[in-house]
Amino acid sequence: MRVAYGIDAQADDDPYIHLAEHTLHGLSKVSTFGAYLVDIWPILKHIPGWVPGAGFKKEAAEFSKSLNTLLNTPYDELHRRMLEGETPDCAAPSLLETFGKGANTELVIKRTLAMMYIGGADTTVSTLSSFFLAMTLYPEVQTKAQHELDAVLGGQRLPKFSDQASLPYVTAIMKESLRWKPVVSLNFPHRSTQDDVYRGYHIPEGSLVCSNDWAMMHDESVYPNPSCFNPDRFMKDGGLSAEVEDPATIAFGFGRRICPGRFMAQDMLWIAIASTLATITISKEVNATGEEVMPETRNLPGFLSHPRPFKCTIKPRPSSVALIEESS
């Protein structure tokens, strides 16, 4: 919200966050391919909404209303602030100044700004949840990363973006977090604009094509033992390997519709992972009898997939409290 509109989200009960979550929930539902009969028989789009089996029309109308609210509410607030003489330091005024105003231009700007603040919200949370799950299940990975962080930072400060080149294993953990449990297993449908042939398959113009991200990121010929969380697959001779395909080339989509915020998303993931590993240690929950509780490893169903809720133990590392207080 700050990047797009210069609005600082509240820590609790923020209306913009609630609006984004509600819209993303609807997006996840309507984007799940095959969730509605109309996905299989497109002719059903012509039937009236009151016909049994046409409930998708009501849901589509509700989602459209939610999406319009998402587009207009922060934009209207920005417009009010600008009329009062305020020019927030964010992307919105720059876009308006660069492209001017007009019905079509304004709609494009609204959609662009909305993608800035919701496009990576749910996906980033999902990847970070997978990271926390991985650290719970693979403590040796966490220990190795913390040794790397301690060697570079000396326990005297928090990581910065300028440290990234010196922390290749932390970067490898970010890459493996993207690959291990893809946020989107079957990506958004794309429509072919002309007839095509791919490896002997004829793809007629107008066909819907979905990339199977999960299959590509669990291809054993590219990522051996793919179900195992192993950042070392991206390492070679103490640094990052250029020989292994970067899962970011899959995770953020393809072609003209590739995620425009992919670089910012990776930066956010990296600094979040590095800061987490520098300040806390994650481990399995211990029950009343002193036994470790193994968390569930399956993801929740849906277009945007999250790890199932799990419990873990989080303990601050030495000096982490002082480091956090100093940085704030």
C-alpha positions as CSV (number, residue, x, y, z in Angstrom):
1,M,0.0,0.0,0.0
2,R,2.8,2.4,0.8
3,V,4.6,1.7,-2.5
4,A,1.4,2.0,-4.6
5,Y,-0.6,4.7,-2.8
6,G,1.6,6.0,0.1
7,I,-0.8,4.5,2.6
8,D,0.6,2.8,5.7
9,A,-1.4,-0.3,6.6
10,Q,-2.5,-0.6,10.2
11,A,-1.1,-3.4,12.3
12,D,-4.6,-4.7,13.2
13,D,-8.0,-4.6,11.4
14,D,-6.8,-2.6,8.4
15,P,-9.7,-2.1,6.0
16,Y,-7.4,-2.2,2.9
17,I,-5.9,-5.5,4.0
18,H,-9.4,-6.9,4.6
19,L,-10.4,-5.8,1.2
20,A,-7.3,-7.3,-0.4
21,E,-7.8,-10.6,1.4
22,H,-11.5,-10.8,0.4
23,T,-10.7,-10.1,-3.2
24,L,-7.8,-12.6,-3.3
25,H,-10.1,-15.3,-1.8
26,G,-12.5,-14.7,-4.7
27,L,-9.7,-14.6,-7.2
28,S,-8.4,-17.9,-5.9
29,K,-11.8,-19.5,-6.2
30,V,-12.7,-18.3,-9.7
31,S,-9.3,-19.0,-11.1
32,T,-9.3,-22.7,-10.1
33,F,-9.6,-24.3,-13.5
34,G,-12.6,-26.7,-13.7
35,A,-14.2,-25.4,-10.5
36,Y,-17.3,-24.4,-12.5
37,L,-19.2,-26.3,-15.2
38,V,-18.8,-23.3,-17.5
39,D,-15.1,-24.0,-17.6
40,I,-15.8,-27.3,-19.3
41,W,-18.8,-26.3,-21.3
42,P,-18.4,-22.6,-22.2
43,I,-21.8,-22.5,-23.8
44,L,-23.3,-22.3,-20.3
45,K,-22.2,-18.7,-20.1
46,H,-25.3,-17.8,-22.2
47,I,-27.9,-19.3,-19.8
48,P,-29.8,-17.0,-17.3
49,G,-28.5,-16.7,-13.8
50,W,-31.7,-18.3,-12.3
51,V,-31.2,-21.6,-14.1
52,P,-30.0,-24.4,-11.7
53,G,-26.2,-24.8,-12.2
54,A,-25.7,-21.1,-13.1
55,G,-24.6,-20.1,-9.6
56,F,-21.3,-19.1,-11.1
57,K,-22.9,-16.0,-12.6
58,K,-23.9,-14.8,-9.1
59,E,-20.4,-15.5,-7.8
60,A,-18.9,-13.7,-10.8
61,A,-21.0,-10.6,-10.1
62,E,-20.0,-10.6,-6.4
63,F,-16.3,-10.9,-7.3
64,S,-16.7,-8.1,-9.9
65,K,-18.2,-5.9,-7.2
66,S,-15.3,-6.7,-4.8
67,L,-12.7,-6.1,-7.5
68,N,-14.2,-2.7,-8.4
69,T,-14.2,-1.7,-4.7
70,L,-10.5,-2.8,-4.5
71,L,-9.7,-0.6,-7.6
72,N,-11.6,2.5,-6.5
73,T,-11.4,2.8,-2.7
74,P,-7.6,3.6,-2.4
75,Y,-7.7,5.5,-5.6
76,D,-10.5,7.8,-4.4
77,E,-8.6,8.3,-1.1
78,L,-5.5,9.3,-3.1
79,H,-7.6,11.7,-5.2
80,R,-9.0,13.3,-2.0
81,R,-5.5,13.8,-0.6
82,M,-4.2,15.3,-3.8
83,L,-7.1,17.8,-4.0
84,E,-6.1,18.9,-0.5
85,G,-2.6,19.7,-1.8
86,E,-0.8,16.6,-0.6
87,T,1.5,14.7,-3.0
88,P,2.3,11.3,-1.5
89,D,5.7,9.8,-2.2
90,C,4.5,6.7,-4.0
91,A,3.8,5.3,-7.5
92,A,0.3,6.7,-8.1
93,P,1.2,10.4,-8.6
94,S,4.1,9.5,-10.9
95,L,1.8,7.3,-13.1
96,L,-0.8,10.1,-13.2
97,E,1.8,12.7,-14.2
98,T,3.4,10.4,-16.8
99,F,0.3,9.2,-18.5
100,G,-2.3,11.9,-17.7
101,K,-6.0,11.4,-17.2
102,G,-8.7,9.9,-19.2
103,A,-11.3,7.1,-18.7
104,N,-9.1,4.3,-20.2
105,T,-5.8,5.6,-18.8
106,E,-7.3,6.0,-15.4
107,L,-8.6,2.4,-15.4
108,V,-5.2,1.1,-16.5
109,I,-3.5,3.0,-13.7
110,K,-6.0,1.7,-11.1
111,R,-5.3,-1.9,-12.2
112,T,-1.6,-1.4,-12.2
113,L,-1.6,0.1,-8.7
114,A,-4.0,-2.7,-7.4
115,M,-1.5,-5.3,-8.8
116,M,1.2,-3.6,-6.8
117,Y,-0.4,-4.1,-3.5
118,I,-2.3,-7.3,-3.9
119,G,-0.3,-9.1,-6.5
120,G,2.3,-10.3,-4.1
121,A,0.4,-10.2,-0.9
122,D,-1.0,-13.8,-0.7
123,T,1.8,-15.3,-2.8
124,T,4.5,-13.9,-0.6
125,V,2.8,-15.1,2.6
126,S,2.4,-18.6,1.1
127,T,6.1,-18.8,0.2
128,L,7.2,-17.5,3.7
129,S,4.8,-20.1,5.3
130,S,6.6,-22.8,3.2
131,F,9.9,-21.4,4.4
132,F,8.8,-21.6,8.1
133,L,7.6,-25.2,7.5
134,A,10.9,-26.1,5.9
135,M,12.9,-24.7,8.8
136,T,10.7,-26.7,11.2
137,L,11.3,-29.9,9.2
138,Y,15.0,-29.4,8.2
139,P,16.9,-27.9,11.2
140,E,20.2,-28.7,9.6
141,V,19.4,-26.2,6.8
142,Q,18.6,-23.5,9.3
143,T,21.8,-24.1,11.2
144,K,23.9,-23.9,8.1
145,A,22.3,-20.6,7.0
146,Q,22.7,-19.1,10.5
147,H,26.4,-20.0,10.4
148,E,26.7,-18.2,7.1
149,L,24.9,-15.2,8.5
150,D,27.0,-15.1,11.7
151,A,30.2,-15.2,9.6
152,V,29.1,-12.2,7.5
153,L,27.2,-10.1,10.1
154,G,29.2,-11.1,13.2
155,G,26.0,-10.9,15.3
156,Q,26.4,-7.1,15.3
157,R,23.7,-6.0,12.9
158,L,20.7,-7.2,10.8
159,P,21.2,-8.2,7.1
160,K,20.9,-5.7,4.3
161,F,20.4,-6.0,0.6
162,S,24.0,-5.2,0.0
163,D,24.9,-8.5,1.9
164,Q,23.2,-10.7,-0.7
165,A,26.3,-11.5,-2.7
166,S,28.0,-12.6,0.6
167,L,25.1,-14.9,1.6
168,P,24.6,-17.3,-1.3
169,Y,23.1,-20.1,0.9
170,V,20.4,-17.8,2.2
171,T,19.6,-17.0,-1.5
172,A,19.5,-20.7,-2.2
173,I,17.0,-21.1,0.6
174,M,14.8,-18.5,-1.0
175,K,15.0,-20.3,-4.4
176,E,14.2,-23.7,-2.8
177,S,11.2,-22.1,-0.9
178,L,9.8,-21.0,-4.3
179,R,10.4,-24.5,-5.8
180,W,9.5,-26.9,-3.0
181,K,5.9,-25.9,-2.6
182,P,4.8,-23.7,-5.5
183,V,2.2,-21.1,-4.6
184,V,0.4,-21.9,-7.9
185,S,0.5,-25.5,-9.1
186,L,-1.5,-24.9,-12.3
187,N,-1.0,-21.3,-13.4
188,F,-3.4,-18.8,-15.0
189,P,-4.8,-19.9,-18.4
190,H,-3.3,-18.1,-21.4
191,R,-5.1,-18.0,-24.8
192,S,-3.1,-18.8,-27.9
193,T,-3.3,-16.0,-30.4
194,Q,-2.5,-18.2,-33.4
195,D,-2.1,-21.8,-34.4
196,D,1.1,-23.4,-33.0
197,V,2.9,-26.7,-32.8
198,Y,4.8,-27.7,-29.7
199,R,6.7,-31.0,-29.6
200,G,4.3,-32.5,-32.1
201,Y,1.2,-31.2,-30.4
202,H,-1.1,-28.9,-32.5
203,I,-2.4,-26.0,-30.5
204,P,-5.2,-24.3,-32.3
205,E,-5.7,-20.5,-32.2
206,G,-7.9,-19.6,-29.2
207,S,-6.9,-22.6,-27.1
208,L,-6.5,-22.1,-23.3
209,V,-3.0,-23.1,-22.2
210,C,-2.0,-23.5,-18.5
211,S,1.5,-24.0,-17.3
212,N,1.9,-26.9,-14.9
213,D,4.3,-25.2,-12.5
214,W,4.3,-28.0,-9.9
215,A,5.4,-30.6,-12.5
216,M,8.2,-28.4,-13.8
217,M,9.5,-27.6,-10.3
218,H,9.3,-31.3,-9.3
219,D,11.0,-32.6,-12.5
220,E,13.5,-35.1,-11.2
221,S,15.7,-34.7,-14.2
222,V,16.2,-31.0,-13.2
223,Y,15.8,-31.2,-9.4
224,P,16.7,-34.6,-8.1
225,N,14.7,-35.9,-5.1
226,P,12.3,-32.9,-5.6
227,S,10.1,-33.6,-2.5
228,C,13.1,-32.9,-0.3
229,F,13.9,-29.3,0.8
230,N,17.5,-29.1,-0.3
231,P,19.0,-25.6,-0.9
232,D,22.4,-27.2,-1.7
233,R,21.0,-28.1,-5.1
234,F,21.5,-24.5,-6.1
235,M,25.1,-24.3,-4.7
236,K,28.4,-25.1,-6.3
237,D,32.0,-24.4,-5.0
238,G,30.7,-22.3,-2.1
239,G,28.5,-20.1,-4.3
240,L,25.3,-20.2,-6.4
241,S,25.4,-22.6,-9.3
242,A,24.6,-21.3,-12.7
243,E,23.9,-24.8,-14.0
244,V,20.6,-25.4,-12.1
245,E,17.4,-23.7,-13.5
246,D,16.2,-20.9,-11.3
247,P,12.7,-21.7,-10.1
248,A,11.9,-18.0,-10.3
249,T,11.8,-18.4,-14.1
250,I,8.7,-20.6,-13.6
251,A,7.1,-19.2,-10.4
252,F,6.4,-15.8,-11.8
253,G,4.8,-16.7,-15.0
254,F,5.7,-16.3,-18.7
255,G,5.4,-14.1,-21.7
256,R,3.6,-10.8,-21.8
257,R,1.7,-11.7,-18.6
258,I,4.8,-12.4,-16.5
259,C,4.5,-10.9,-13.0
260,P,5.7,-7.3,-13.2
261,G,6.6,-7.3,-9.5
262,R,8.8,-10.4,-9.6
263,F,12.1,-8.6,-8.8
264,M,10.5,-6.7,-5.9
265,A,8.9,-10.0,-4.7
266,Q,12.2,-11.8,-4.6
267,D,13.8,-8.9,-2.8
268,M,11.0,-9.0,-0.2
269,L,11.4,-12.7,0.3
270,W,15.2,-12.6,0.6
271,I,15.3,-9.9,3.2
272,A,12.4,-11.5,5.2
273,I,14.2,-14.9,5.1
274,A,17.6,-13.4,5.9
275,S,16.2,-11.3,8.8
276,T,14.3,-14.2,10.2
277,L,17.3,-16.6,10.2
278,A,19.4,-13.9,11.8
279,T,17.1,-13.2,14.7
280,I,15.2,-16.4,15.6
281,T,15.4,-20.2,15.6
282,I,12.5,-22.2,14.4
283,S,11.9,-25.8,15.6
284,K,9.1,-28.4,16.0
285,E,6.5,-27.9,18.7
286,V,7.0,-30.0,21.8
287,N,3.9,-31.5,23.4
288,A,3.1,-32.0,27.1
289,T,5.0,-35.3,27.2
290,G,8.1,-33.7,25.8
291,E,7.8,-35.3,22.3
292,E,8.3,-33.3,19.1
293,V,5.1,-32.9,17.0
294,M,5.6,-33.5,13.3
295,P,3.7,-30.8,11.3
296,E,1.4,-31.6,8.4
297,T,3.3,-31.2,5.1
298,R,0.4,-31.2,2.6
299,N,-0.8,-27.9,1.2
300,L,-4.4,-26.6,1.3
301,P,-6.4,-27.0,-1.9
302,G,-7.1,-24.0,-4.1
303,F,-5.6,-22.0,-7.0
304,L,-3.3,-20.1,-4.5
305,S,-2.0,-22.9,-2.3
306,H,-0.8,-22.5,1.3
307,P,0.7,-25.0,3.7
308,R,-1.8,-26.3,6.1
309,P,-1.8,-24.5,9.5
310,F,1.0,-26.0,11.7
311,K,2.5,-25.2,15.1
312,C,6.2,-24.6,15.6
313,T,8.5,-23.2,18.3
314,I,10.2,-19.8,17.8
315,K,13.0,-18.7,20.0
316,P,15.1,-15.5,19.8
317,R,18.8,-15.9,19.0
318,P,21.4,-14.3,21.3
319,S,21.5,-10.5,20.9
320,S,18.5,-10.5,18.4
321,V,16.3,-8.4,20.7
322,A,19.0,-5.7,20.9
323,L,19.5,-5.8,17.1
324,I,15.8,-5.4,16.4
325,E,15.5,-2.5,18.8
326,E,18.5,-0.8,17.3
327,S,17.2,-1.2,13.7
328,S,13.8,0.2,14.6
